Amino acid sequence: MTRESRRLALLSALLASVIVGCGTPRAAMTSDAAFHCTSNADCDDSAACTIDTCNASGMCNYMPVDALCPAGQNCQVGTGCTSAMFCNTAAMCDDAIACTIDSCDVGNVCGHMALDALCTTAGMNHCDAAMGCVPGSTTTCASAADCDDSVACTLDSCGADHACRHAVMDALCTGVDEHCDATLGCQVRHGCVTATDCVPFYNFCDGDPTCDPEFGCQSPPSARVCNDGNRCSTDSCDPAAGARGACAVVCDRAQTGCDSDPLCAVTGPSCTGNFAITPAPMNNCISDGMGGNQVHYDMSTATFDIIGGMLVVTPPDAHFGNLTDATAPVCPMFSARASVSGGTTETYTLAGMFTDDDHFTGTFTANLGGIGAIFGCTEGAMAVTGTRIP
């Protein structure tokens, strides 16, 4: 059985047999007797938040670990981290983690698939769904093709321990006085007296180079590890920052008690203010028989405010009053709702996500209880954007 056919058998077994419940760790096992594993690698379900193991009976076990998912999400076997947060488009599911593929899945549930392949900085080769690219294990290869480092003069191979190896081959460099650098490829030798002489030839994120008096500058033995010691931050190295790269630090809101940390206090949108909404949701229909209309609203602008820990969205004119969150808002996401009872129950919802402090994208939904079409009222869902009014 090939690796691909094993993988298809595994996914079929997961869809047929796994029932994910609530609570802490939930174990699941394939029931496909035709599929047998010989190592943990045979059981990979591509879900970064599951612990995949091959038991003594040759069957795959999958344990979802919610702690490996961003705050507010849970881990599902065969799927990965999912969120009950409202969404209509993938853009509304942006978790600000560059190495995850964000999607709006069936049921308007956000999905976030961690992909190690999106981690391109040396030494930061594993994608953590909550932290982004972090140092990870190198024991992830199945063949030499998995170990391609894009350096033409290294011989890439996958060992019996599933670890990638990259042998430097000077013979593959044909230029005058060239040697193979494990990071930069074929290079003219740079003479040096001390390691300081070699710094200009390497990116900061590569690590600290060394100097060999005979052979010149040598590649850094290990990649730079950025760690500021603050548990409220996620640290990484950005090779494009500054002249030679620099450590990057962002607030890790998944950690409890960090809202008051100075790093977290100055980042992210405020989710408050006055915004112009485009296109403007408006309605004016169903005569009340007295020269007015029973259904009328103007959402061309809206004021967002946090009152008593709740998000309140105030339109300039609406017979339903203000829209409010049913629970405390989780900025930058929001979902505010209002309802009006009468002959039928009308519901109005504005939900979406702030992309920065001055803009949001979302959906406005007007449900008039099924009578809207009879009286020529506009109802249903429409995509909208918001722009802060100075």
N, C-alpha and C positions, 0 to 999 in steps of 0.2 A: 504494500500500500504506500503510495507516494505521500510526501508531506502535505500536498494540496488536498488529496483525497481524504487524508486523515483529518485535515482541518474542516472539510465539508461535512464529514461524518460527525465531528465534534459539534459543529454548529447545529446540525439537525437534531442531535441528541439533546442539546441544551434547550432548543425550542420545544421539544416534545416532553421534557421531563422536569425542567426547573421551575419551581414556584417560589418566588421571592417574597418573604413576609417582612414584618416590621421588627424593630429591635436590634440588638447587637448580636455579634457575628452569626451569620446564617450559613450553614454548610450545604452544599449541593453536590450531587454525584451523577455522572452520566448513567443511563440505563440501557445503552446500546451494547448488547453483548458482543456484537461484531467488532467493536472498537476496543483495542487494548493498547496500553501505553507501556513504554519501557523506561521513560525518564520524564521529569517534570516538563521538559521542553516540548514533549509531544502533546501537552495539555493546554498550550497557550490559547486563551479565548480572546486575546487582543483587548481585554478589559484591564486597564492599568490598576484598577482598584481591587482586583481579585487576587487571592493567593492560590496559584494553580499547582497542584501536586499530583503525582502518580503514586497510588497506594500499593501495598504489598500484593494485592489481588490483580494488579495491572489495570485498574480502573482510575479515571480522572476524578479528582475532587476539586471543587471550586468554593472558596470561602470569600464572600464579599466583605470588605472592610470599609465601612462608612467614613472612618477617620481619614482615609486617603482621598476623600472627595472634598471639594470646596464647601464652605459653610452653607447649610440649607439644602444640600444635595445628598442623595444616597446612592449606594453602589448596587447595581444589578448584574448578575452573572450573564455573560454573553453580550451585555450592552455597555456597561461601564457606569460612569457617574451620570445621574439624571437629576433633574430638578422639577419640582411641581410649579415653578414660577411661570406665569402666563406668558405666552409668546405667540407671535404670528409669523415672524421672519427670523432667520438665523442671526440677523444683526441685533435683535433684541436679546440674544443669548450670549453676547460677547462677555467672556469672563476675564478679559485682559491678560490671559495666559497665551503667549505667542505660539507655543508648541501644541495647543489643543485645537481640534477641529470642532467648531461650535455649530450646532444645528438645532432647528426647531422641529421636533419629531411628532409623531402621531399623538393626538390628544393635547396638542399645544404645550408639550413638555420639552424643556431645553435639554440637549445632550451635549456632552463635552468629551471627545475622544482624544486621549493623549497619544502623540506620535513621537517616538524617539527620533525619527528621521528629520524632524523639524529643528532638532538641536544641533547646531553647526559649530558651536564654539568648542575648541579642543578641551577635553577633560570634563565637559558639561554635556554628557551624551545620553542622559536619561530624562524623559519628560515626566515630571510629577504633576498630576492634574491640579494640585492646589498651589504648588510653588514654582512651576515652570521648569526650565532646564536646570538640572542639578548633576553633580558627579554621580555616575552610575556604574554598574558592573560592566565589564567588557566581555563577559561570558554569554554573549547573545548571538553568536554566529552559527550558521549551519553549513556554510561553504565559504570559499575564498571571496565569492562575489559580495558577501555581506560585509567584507572587511576593506572594501575599496576606500582608500584615504585620499584619492585624487592626486597623490604625489607620484609622478611617473617613474621615479628612480628607486622606489621602494618595492620590495617583493612582499605582497600581501597574502597571508594564508590564515586558515582557520584551524587551530589545533584540536587535538582529541578532547581537550577540556572545554571546547566551544569558546575559546578565547582568541581574539584577533592578534596577529603578530605582523610586524612591519619591519622587514630586514632592509637596512640601508645598503644600496648597491652602487658604489662609486663607478663601476664599470659601465653603468647605464648612462653616465654623463660623458658627452663627447667633446665638450668645449675645452679650450685651453685652461689648464689649472682649475678645472671645475671639480667639485665633490658633491656628493648627495647629502643634502640636509633633510632630516626626517620631517621637518615642518615645511620648509620653503622649496624643496626639490633641488634641482641642480643649481649650484651657486659657485661663483668665483670665490676662492678662499679669502676671507677677511683676516688679515694679520691683527694680532692683538698683544697687549702686554698684561692687561687685567680684564676682568669681565665687564667693567664699565665701558671699555672700548667697543663691546659687542652690542650694547643696548640699542643703538640706532637701527640695527638690522633686524630687530624682532619686535612683534607687537606685544604690548604690555600684557595682554591676556594669554599669550603663549607661556609666560613664566619668565624666570630669570636665566639668561644664557650663561654659558661658561666659556672660559678661555683656555685653550690648549696651546702652550708656547710653540709647539711644533706644527700643529695642524690648524691653528687659528680659531676663530669663533665656532662654538658648538651649540647645537639646539638646546633649548631649555629642557631639563629632564622631566619636568611635569608642568601642567598648565597652572595658571594663576587661580588660587582659591580665594574668593572675596568673602570675608566674614567680619561684620562690624560688631559682633557680640550682642546685638540687640534682637531679642526674640520676637519683637514686633515688626521686623523687617525681613524681606526676601532679598537676598544678595546674589548678584550675578556679575559677570564681567562683560562689558560691551566693547568689542574690538573696534567699533567705528567711532567711539566717543573720543573727543580731544584729538591730539596729534598721534598718539600710539595706543589708544584704548584706555578704559578706566573702569573702576568698579561702579556698578549701578545698584542703587538701593531704593526699594519701594515699600510702602506700608503693606503688611500682611494682615488684612482685616479678619482672616480666619482665626487668628489668635485672640483668646478672650482677654479682656482688660486692657486692650491697646488703643481704644478710642481716644484716650486722653494723652497718648504718646505724641510728642511734638511732630514726629514724622507722619503720623496718621492725621493729625489735626489740620494739616495744610494741603492735603491731597483730596482729589475727587470733587464732584459737583456738590453744590449745596442743596439742590432739589427744591429751592424756593425762589420766588420772584414772579414778575409779570411777563407773560409770554404771548406772542402773536401766533395763532394756530392757522396752518395752511394745509389743505383748503379748509375754509371756515365751516364747521358743522352748523347748519341753521335749519329751522323748521317753523312753520306757522300755518296750522290747519285744524280741522274739526271745529266748526262754528259752535259756539255755546248758545246761539239764538239771541244774544243780547249785544251783538256788535263786536264781540271778542272771539278769541280762539282758545280752545281748551289745551291744545298742544302748541307751545311756542318756546323757542330758545335761540340764543345767539351765543355760540362758542368761538367767535372770531378771536377773542383773547381770553386768557384765564390767568388768575393769580394763584400760585402754589404757595402754601404756607404750612408749617408744622404747628399745630395747636393742640396742647395737651398730649403731646407724643403721637398725634395722628395727622396724617396728610389731609389737608382740606383744599380742594380746587374750586375756586369761585369764578363763575362766568359773569359777563357784564349783564346778562338778562336770561333767566330761565325759570319756567314755572315749577321745575323740580328743585329749585334752590341750589345748594352746593353739592359737589361730589366729594365723598370721603372714603378713606381706606377702611376696610373691615377690621384690619389689624394694623399694628404699628408698621410704617413703611420701611422697606429695606433699600435705602438709596444705593445705587442709582435707579433701581427698578421701582415702578409704582403701578397701582391699580386702584382707581377711585371710582365709586359707584353711588348712584342715587336711584330711588324708586318712588313712584306715585301710584297710589291705589285709588280705584274708582270703579267704573264698569269693568275695566280690565286693569291689570297691573303693568305699568310702563317701567322699564328699567333702562338706565343710561350708564355707560361705562367708558372711562378714559384710562387706558393702560399703555405702558410702554417703558422706555428706558432713556435716561439722560446720557448722551454720548460725551458731553462735557458740560461745564457750568452754564453755557449759553444756548444749548440745543438739546432737543429730545426727539425721538421718533416713537410712534405708537399707533394705536387704533382707537377710534371713537365708535361706539356701538349704541344704536337706538333701537330698542325692542318695544313696540307699542301693543304687545299682547295680541297680535294677529288682526287687529282692525285697521291698521294704518293704510293698507292698500285700498280698503273700501272707501276711505275718505280722501284719498290722494296724498297721504302723508309719506314723506321720505323716511324710510327706516332701513336697518341693516348696519353693516360694518363698513367703515372707510378708513384707509390709511392716512395718517396726518403727521405733520412735523411741527415742532415748536421752536421759535427763535426769541431769545430774550429781548424785551423792549427796554432800551436804555432809559 
